[in-house]
Amino acid sequence: MRTGFLIALMLTVSSCGKSNQEITNLDIPNLPFDWQMPVSGLDVPTFSDGVLINQEVNAAYTKVIGTTAVDTTTRKVLWRDAYDGGGIGDPKKSIMGNTSTIYQGKIVYYNYSQGLVVRDVKTGTIEKRIPLPNDIKELQTNLLDQYFFQTKENMLYFGLSNHLFAYDMNLIIDPGIPAANPTWRIDKEDIGAISYRFSNISLDQSTNQLIYGLTITDSKKRENIAYINLIDAMNGKEIWSRVVHRENDPSRFYFIDGYVLLHEGMAVMTLNGGSSTGFDQASGEQKWATGPFTCPGGETGGMLFVVANGKQFLVMPNGDHCFSSWDIKTGVRKWVFSAPDGHHATFGQQPLVLNGVVYASNSWLWALDAETGKPLGASTYMNYAMLTKGTPLYDAKNNQILVSGGQLTAFRPLR
């Protein structure tokens, strides 16, 4: 995890923004504010059916004090699970939205020390702990922020650095079954000089196909190869595999991370450096490739999320104060949004795309037309509401957009 780095970056940029807390001298309407609640959040919240679960932080934002569940209808705390210590960045007890899901009133999440854990959403009671298979060497601790759980009906899909798993959640939550084995798994164990690393996964609900990225490095040859792979989510069997990038440069040898998206019949991989490549989902034929791209005035080549946006896809840098949208069929860049002067802070999150509007927060929540990138609205300054902790979430039950940070804030959607 890069939590420590992200916190340091957050503290730097958010302190710079405090001198300009409102949108001034900009022809952008204010977003319709609804309510605010004094419950802080550290990372991507887990949210489903009016219950938001997040790590709560002390007022100085230096220490995780527990896990908190909030009913977003009544705006009351359902339960608090206090920690016995540990500063920000200690993941051992955290429930994070990217590595958790809610199924039949139970939250299922990955815990670094215990494997999969099942808790009751309404009470927080831990009901079951499911260790990973015995042959997994260790409960790997470098799940990155983009490693989101993927689910379809009762199936759960997630990955570690060297493993991909599919689980039946009916077996996971069943109190009469003490252990649950994966329905299928894919293993890529390091061997000598050869190292493997899975990137994120993306599931197509309509075809039940799943795409994942895989980087293979050879420390002796000083070689990196980035692959994109399509599999059948029912059985884990490979449909096709393609090389996206090959690099042999002894002067700068490192893992080349690639972030994938399966959407609109296309499989896309975006590499660190900002270059993207699109493949036809059915045939695996490469359809287009872009060159490296960083936001105007930006310096960050590291990418963090690739997100569906209608017939486009969003590329979110791990830093800078901007992001871009691209045509998923052609690879043509459609628009770039750069936060205006006085509002320069990184987004570094998965935006919300809702009814033709993109919502993204860098301590100000911005609403952009999804097709053109035109700003439609912006909020006033929200302390710490950036990076993954500021991930906007849609509460369909109450028709509101939720943003965590120093406080939990709700807005009405524009459409």
Phi, psi and omega per residue, in radians:
M1 nan 2.615 3.100
R2 -1.889 0.501 -3.021
T3 -1.034 -0.738 -3.114
G4 -1.049 -0.743 3.117
F5 -1.121 -0.759 -3.091
L6 -1.146 -0.680 3.104
I7 -1.096 -0.766 3.134
A8 -1.070 -0.750 3.120
L9 -1.131 -0.722 3.133
M10 -1.043 -0.786 -3.105
L11 -1.106 -0.638 -3.127
T12 -1.168 -0.904 -3.024
V13 -1.337 -0.595 -3.111
S14 -1.195 -0.577 3.121
S15 -1.178 -0.512 3.113
C16 -1.234 -0.476 -3.056
G17 -1.486 -0.224 -3.007
K18 -1.146 -0.392 -3.108
S19 -1.292 -0.225 -3.126
N20 -2.336 1.418 -2.946
Q21 -1.528 -0.175 3.125
E22 -2.196 2.710 3.094
I23 -1.309 1.908 -3.116
T24 -2.175 2.639 3.113
N25 1.026 0.443 3.075
L26 -2.183 2.405 -3.129
D27 -1.498 1.066 -3.116
I28 -2.285 2.164 -3.136
P29 -1.159 2.687 3.032
N30 -1.283 2.456 3.060
L31 -1.217 2.581 -3.122
P32 -1.243 1.736 3.109
F33 -1.188 2.462 3.140
D34 -1.970 -1.079 -3.136
W35 -2.768 2.906 3.120
Q36 -2.459 2.527 -3.060
M37 -2.332 2.352 -3.060
P38 -1.357 1.093 3.043
V39 -2.200 2.032 -3.087
S40 -1.429 2.881 3.112
G41 -2.519 2.503 -3.069
L42 -1.760 -0.670 -3.022
D43 -2.383 -2.883 3.133
V44 -1.074 2.128 3.125
P45 -1.253 2.735 2.897
T46 -1.608 2.292 -3.074
F47 -2.512 2.366 3.033
S48 -2.886 2.336 2.988
D49 0.870 0.819 3.019
G50 1.426 0.216 3.062
V51 -2.156 2.141 3.133
L52 -1.979 2.226 -3.104
I53 -2.101 2.271 -3.102
N54 -2.655 2.895 3.000
Q55 -1.394 2.270 3.130
E56 -1.680 2.511 -3.028
V57 -2.127 2.648 3.102
N58 -1.205 2.975 -3.029
A59 -1.070 -0.575 3.128
A60 -1.386 -0.105 3.136
Y61 1.046 0.702 -3.126
T62 -2.072 -0.169 -3.027
K63 -2.596 2.321 3.032
V64 -1.315 2.216 -3.089
I65 -1.864 -0.161 3.091
G66 2.803 -3.129 3.038
T67 -1.852 2.359 -3.048
T68 -2.225 2.371 3.050
A69 -1.946 2.254 -3.091
V70 -2.082 2.324 2.976
D71 -1.461 1.965 -3.033
T72 -1.421 -0.014 3.015
T73 -1.556 -0.884 3.137
T74 -1.516 -0.271 -3.101
R75 1.058 0.701 3.099
K76 -2.114 2.644 3.093
V77 -1.347 2.173 3.110
L78 -1.371 -0.753 3.110
W79 -2.834 2.720 3.065
R80 -2.247 2.353 3.117
D81 -2.022 1.717 -3.048
A82 -1.241 2.515 3.050
Y83 -1.567 2.722 3.106
D84 -1.679 0.235 3.112
G85 2.462 3.054 3.123
G86 1.945 2.309 -3.138
G87 -1.520 3.100 3.088
I88 -1.049 2.372 -3.119
G89 1.855 -0.267 3.066
D90 -1.421 1.943 -3.000
P91 -1.629 0.042 -2.896
K92 -1.119 -0.491 -3.083
K93 -2.026 0.076 -2.988
S94 -1.411 2.597 2.946
I95 -1.939 2.031 -3.089
M96 -2.046 2.494 -3.054
G97 -1.093 -0.461 -3.132
N98 -1.362 -0.318 3.132
T99 -2.177 0.753 3.094
S100 -2.719 2.836 3.065
T101 -2.685 2.783 3.096
I102 -1.971 2.230 -3.069
Y103 -2.452 2.126 3.104
Q104 0.865 0.830 3.071
G105 1.338 0.142 3.122
K106 -2.094 2.444 2.999
I107 -1.664 2.204 3.100
V108 -1.935 2.144 -3.104
Y109 -2.480 2.791 3.113
Y110 -1.610 2.266 3.126
N111 -2.109 2.310 -3.006
Y112 -1.090 -0.485 -3.083
S113 -1.795 -0.246 -3.029
Q114 -2.193 -0.062 -3.084
G115 1.488 -2.344 3.105
L116 -1.562 2.378 -3.106
V117 -2.174 2.463 3.110
V118 -2.026 2.228 3.101
R119 -2.295 2.654 3.028
D120 -1.323 2.264 -3.067
V121 -1.125 -0.727 -3.021
K122 -1.322 -0.518 -3.044
T123 -1.986 -0.332 -3.088
G124 1.418 0.021 -3.105
T125 -1.139 2.230 3.059
I126 -1.329 2.137 -3.073
E127 -1.857 -0.386 -3.030
K128 -2.854 2.500 3.008
R129 -2.176 2.264 -3.070
I130 -2.121 1.846 3.112
P131 -1.168 2.637 3.019
L132 -1.199 2.853 -3.128
P133 -0.896 2.545 -3.019
N134 -1.042 -0.477 -3.078
D135 -1.438 -0.083 3.025
I136 -1.225 2.145 -2.975
K137 -1.075 -0.677 -3.130
E138 -2.766 2.780 3.030
L139 -1.410 1.640 -2.952
Q140 -1.092 2.481 -2.991
T141 -1.881 0.233 -3.101
N142 -1.965 0.670 2.927
L143 -1.097 2.117 -3.107
L144 -1.514 2.943 -3.057
D145 -1.091 -0.468 -3.099
Q146 -1.498 -0.010 3.139
Y147 -1.404 1.159 -3.113
F148 -1.306 2.442 2.927
F149 -0.996 2.512 3.001
Q150 -2.091 2.392 -3.107
T151 -2.357 2.620 2.955
K152 -2.548 2.037 -3.102
E153 0.938 -2.069 -3.089
N154 -1.596 0.033 -3.047
M155 -1.710 2.428 3.096
L156 -2.099 2.326 3.122
Y157 -2.195 2.292 3.064
F158 -2.749 2.882 -3.074
G159 -2.357 2.706 2.907
L160 -1.965 -3.023 -3.088
S161 -1.044 -0.686 -3.040
N162 -2.045 0.147 -3.048
H163 -2.545 2.540 2.931
L164 -2.112 2.467 -3.085
F165 -2.273 2.611 2.899
A166 -2.176 2.271 -3.135
Y167 -2.223 2.580 2.982
D168 -1.546 2.017 -3.069
M169 -1.227 -0.356 3.033
N170 -1.086 -0.644 3.097
L171 -1.307 -0.612 -3.121
I172 -1.105 -0.756 -3.041
I173 -1.566 -0.183 -3.099
D174 -1.184 2.017 -3.111
P175 -1.183 -0.310 3.131
G176 -1.464 -0.092 3.128
I177 -1.990 1.845 -3.033
P178 -1.168 -0.512 -3.133
A179 -2.343 2.659 3.101
A180 -2.306 2.180 3.124
N181 -1.599 2.672 3.102
P182 -1.063 2.534 3.011
T183 -1.169 -0.706 2.960
W184 -2.685 2.863 3.114
R185 -2.626 2.661 3.047
I186 -2.154 2.209 -3.068
D187 -2.082 2.372 3.066
K188 -2.333 1.468 -3.089
E189 -1.393 2.449 3.068
D190 -1.115 2.428 3.134
I191 -2.344 1.925 3.117
G192 1.010 -2.132 -3.104
A193 -1.399 -0.161 -3.080
I194 -1.628 2.156 3.120
S195 -2.136 2.559 -3.135
Y196 -2.111 2.607 3.018
R197 -2.631 2.090 3.015
F198 -1.326 2.509 2.974
S199 -1.702 -2.608 -3.097
N200 -1.340 3.047 3.081
I201 -2.185 2.743 3.131
S202 -2.484 2.257 -3.039
L203 -1.907 2.295 3.021
D204 -1.634 1.920 -3.068
Q205 -1.137 -0.555 -3.055
S206 -1.314 -0.677 -3.117
T207 -1.740 -0.186 -3.067
N208 1.007 0.699 3.030
Q209 -1.935 2.664 -3.058
L210 -2.301 2.401 3.114
I211 -1.952 2.510 3.021
Y212 -2.492 2.712 3.056
G213 -1.757 2.587 3.131
L214 -2.492 2.211 3.049
T215 -1.908 2.294 3.095
I216 -2.042 2.232 3.131
T217 -2.097 2.538 3.074
D218 -2.132 1.862 -3.053
S219 -1.218 -0.431 3.097
K220 -1.313 -0.801 3.130
K221 -1.405 -0.192 -3.061
R222 0.978 0.876 -3.040
E223 -2.172 2.447 3.035
N224 -2.116 2.349 3.048
I225 -2.278 2.207 3.101
A226 -1.854 2.185 -3.131
Y227 -1.968 2.673 2.915
I228 -2.110 2.322 -2.997
N229 -2.303 2.319 3.086
L230 -1.874 2.291 -3.137
I231 -2.303 2.837 3.005
D232 -1.420 2.079 -3.075
A233 -1.206 -0.273 3.126
M234 -1.254 -0.645 -3.030
N235 -2.305 -0.072 3.124
G236 1.375 0.121 -3.097
K237 -1.372 2.423 -3.090
E238 -1.232 2.367 3.055
I239 -1.725 -0.831 2.979
W240 -2.765 2.817 3.122
S241 -2.455 2.392 -3.113
R242 -2.356 2.525 3.014
V243 -1.431 2.195 3.120
V244 -1.692 -0.633 -3.068
H245 -2.689 2.415 3.057
R246 -2.285 2.280 -3.096
E247 -2.391 2.345 3.095
N248 -2.339 1.569 -3.054
D249 -2.428 1.690 -3.106
P250 -1.012 -0.383 -3.063
S251 -1.337 -0.329 -3.116
R252 -2.576 1.233 -3.088
F253 -1.590 2.088 3.117
Y254 -2.858 2.887 3.058
F255 -1.115 2.341 3.037
I256 -1.732 1.837 -3.114
D257 -1.382 2.451 3.080
G258 -2.268 2.404 -3.072
Y259 -2.021 2.282 -2.905
V260 -1.997 2.764 3.092
L261 -2.587 2.351 3.053
L262 -1.996 1.984 -2.984
H263 -2.858 2.430 3.058
E264 0.972 0.646 3.117
G265 1.291 0.223 -3.136
M266 -2.175 2.525 3.010
A267 -1.926 2.107 -3.038
V268 -2.078 2.410 2.965
M269 -2.184 2.243 3.037
T270 -1.939 2.205 -3.104
L271 -1.670 2.746 2.927
N272 -0.966 2.329 -2.984
G273 1.930 -0.315 3.017
G274 1.623 0.045 3.101
S275 -1.466 2.456 -3.134
S276 -2.175 2.632 3.109
T277 -2.349 2.358 -3.111
G278 -2.006 2.379 -3.140
F279 -2.179 2.512 3.029
D280 -1.157 2.212 -3.065
Q281 -1.087 -0.698 -3.054
A282 -1.244 -0.744 -3.013
S283 -1.829 -0.344 -3.037
G284 1.387 0.122 -3.132
E285 -1.288 2.312 3.084
Q286 -1.239 2.280 -3.097
K287 -1.847 -0.523 -3.123
W288 -2.860 2.854 3.054
A289 -2.636 2.411 3.094
T290 -1.796 2.857 2.987
G291 -1.469 3.087 3.077
P292 -1.043 2.537 -3.133
F293 -2.537 2.268 2.938
T294 -2.161 2.685 -3.099
C295 -1.049 2.613 3.098
P296 -0.951 2.153 -3.108
G297 1.406 -0.056 -3.111
G298 -1.523 2.792 -3.130
E299 -2.181 -0.110 -3.030
T300 -1.503 2.070 3.049
G301 -1.607 -0.195 -3.135
G302 -1.335 2.321 3.108
M303 -1.810 2.819 -3.092
L304 -2.327 -0.728 -3.115
F305 -2.432 2.568 2.943
V306 -2.171 2.094 -2.900
V307 -2.237 2.379 3.104
A308 -1.131 2.434 3.123
N309 -2.502 1.364 -3.089
G310 1.085 -2.113 3.076
K311 -1.662 0.283 3.086
Q312 -2.142 3.078 2.990
F313 -2.428 2.525 -3.116
L314 -1.694 2.419 3.055
V315 -1.988 2.101 -3.044
M316 -1.923 1.962 3.102
P317 -1.201 2.737 3.037
N318 -1.583 1.125 -3.044
G319 2.449 -3.015 -3.067
D320 1.121 3.104 -3.050
H321 -2.095 0.572 -3.050
C322 -2.655 2.921 3.027
F323 -2.707 2.970 -2.979
S324 -2.345 2.789 3.100
S325 -2.249 2.440 -2.983
W326 -2.304 2.566 3.068
D327 -1.227 2.156 -3.007
I328 -1.319 -0.368 3.139
K329 -1.490 -0.499 -3.034
T330 -2.065 -0.321 -3.075
G331 1.380 0.157 3.133
V332 -1.380 2.317 3.106
R333 -1.248 2.218 -3.082
K334 -1.659 -0.742 3.123
W335 -2.837 2.819 3.061
V336 -2.287 2.278 3.022
F337 -1.883 2.177 3.068
S338 -2.101 2.141 -3.128
A339 -1.005 2.400 -3.073
P340 -1.177 2.867 3.113
D341 -0.938 2.463 -3.083
G342 1.555 -0.118 -3.114
H343 -2.330 0.536 -3.097
H344 -1.443 1.798 3.033
A345 -2.674 2.662 -3.012
T346 -1.306 2.599 3.031
F347 -1.492 -1.140 3.025
G348 0.952 0.783 -3.044
Q349 -2.656 3.022 3.033
Q350 -1.599 1.958 -3.104
P351 -1.196 2.903 3.022
L352 -1.754 2.238 3.046
V353 -1.951 2.027 -3.009
L354 -2.456 2.058 3.059
N355 0.896 0.801 3.070
G356 1.374 0.256 3.115
V357 -2.198 2.360 3.036
V358 -1.724 2.190 3.081
Y359 -1.956 2.214 3.114
A360 -2.541 2.534 -3.034
S361 -2.147 2.283 2.957
N362 -2.168 0.728 -2.968
S363 1.512 -0.194 2.824
W364 -2.093 2.312 3.075
L365 -1.499 2.122 -3.118
W366 -1.858 2.468 3.036
A367 -2.045 2.146 -3.082
L368 -2.169 2.534 3.006
D369 -1.124 2.188 -3.004
A370 -1.145 -0.524 -3.093
E371 -1.384 -0.695 -2.993
T372 -1.957 -0.330 -3.068
G373 1.426 0.079 -3.134
K374 -1.157 2.296 3.091
P375 -1.139 2.269 3.131
L376 -1.896 -0.355 -3.128
G377 -3.113 2.852 3.113
A378 -2.671 2.645 3.123
S379 -1.599 3.022 2.902
T380 -1.334 3.032 -3.066
Y381 -1.133 2.373 3.087
M382 -2.160 2.045 -3.055
N383 -1.054 2.219 3.074
Y384 1.187 0.116 -3.078
A385 -1.484 1.159 -3.110
M386 -2.578 -3.112 -3.079
L387 0.908 -2.746 -3.043
T388 -1.160 -0.499 -3.134
K389 -1.140 -0.488 3.139
G390 -1.578 0.265 -3.122
T391 -0.995 2.087 3.128
P392 -1.255 2.389 3.138
L393 -2.208 2.476 3.127
Y394 -1.698 2.173 3.072
D395 -1.717 1.620 -3.068
A396 -1.160 -0.565 -3.126
K397 -1.031 -0.647 -3.098
N398 -2.012 0.120 -3.137
N399 0.853 1.015 -3.140
Q400 -2.516 2.702 3.090
I401 -1.824 2.230 -3.069
L402 -1.875 2.356 3.107
V403 -2.297 2.160 3.109
S404 -1.640 2.916 3.135
G405 2.832 -2.296 3.053
G406 -1.102 -0.521 3.022
Q407 -2.438 2.906 3.029
L408 -1.633 2.126 -3.050
T409 -2.127 2.502 3.136
A410 -2.144 2.455 3.098
F411 -2.264 2.736 2.995
R412 -1.518 2.388 3.112
P413 -1.178 2.686 -3.118
L414 -1.349 -0.497 -3.127
R415 -2.314 nan nan
